[in-house]
Amino acid sequence: MKNTKEIKPILTALYCINFLGNKDEDIDKILKYAFNSIFDCNTNLLTLACVGRTKEQALPEILQILHEDTNYKGDVK
């Protein structure tokens, strides 16, 4: 993999989008496993950051993370 430093912000964005959208339990389990096994951390703080928000409210911050910490220049809907 070329840019392994991009893994954490990408997984963070995916976790938040999944949490705030139509939550898929299988994706949730895989993402929690990835955070635990790759970064030796859990998703508790991400969950707290998402609670009480809608996907539309969080998308600007999610895109900011992606644009600042990755080479991703697209948009998320």
CORQUIFEN-V321098 format. One record per backbone hydrogen bond with DSSP energy under -1.0 kcal/mol. NH is the residue of the N-H (numbers start at 1). CO is the residue of the C=O. E is the energy in kcal/mol with one decimal. If there is no record, write none. Layout:
nh:NH co:CO e:E
nh:NH co:CO e:E
//
This chain:
nh:6 co:3 e:-1.8
nh:7 co:4 e:-1.5
nh:10 co:6 e:-1.9
nh:11 co:7 e:-2.9
nh:12 co:8 e:-2.5
nh:13 co:9 e:-2.3
nh:14 co:10 e:-2.5
nh:15 co:11 e:-2.6
nh:16 co:12 e:-2.5
nh:17 co:13 e:-2.6
nh:18 co:14 e:-2.5
nh:19 co:15 e:-2.7
nh:20 co:16 e:-2.6
nh:21 co:17 e:-1.9
nh:23 co:21 e:-1.5
nh:28 co:24 e:-2.5
nh:29 co:25 e:-2.3
nh:30 co:26 e:-2.1
nh:31 co:27 e:-2.8
nh:32 co:28 e:-2.5
nh:33 co:29 e:-2.2
nh:34 co:30 e:-2.5
nh:35 co:31 e:-2.6
nh:36 co:32 e:-2.1
nh:37 co:33 e:-3.2
nh:38 co:34 e:-2.8
nh:39 co:35 e:-1.0
nh:41 co:35 e:-1.7
nh:47 co:43 e:-2.6
nh:48 co:44 e:-2.3
nh:49 co:45 e:-2.0
nh:50 co:46 e:-1.2
nh:51 co:47 e:-1.8
nh:53 co:50 e:-1.8
nh:58 co:54 e:-1.8
nh:59 co:55 e:-2.0
nh:62 co:58 e:-2.3
nh:63 co:59 e:-3.0
nh:64 co:60 e:-1.9
nh:65 co:61 e:-2.3
nh:66 co:62 e:-2.3
nh:67 co:63 e:-3.0
nh:68 co:64 e:-2.4
nh:69 co:65 e:-2.5
nh:70 co:66 e:-1.3
//
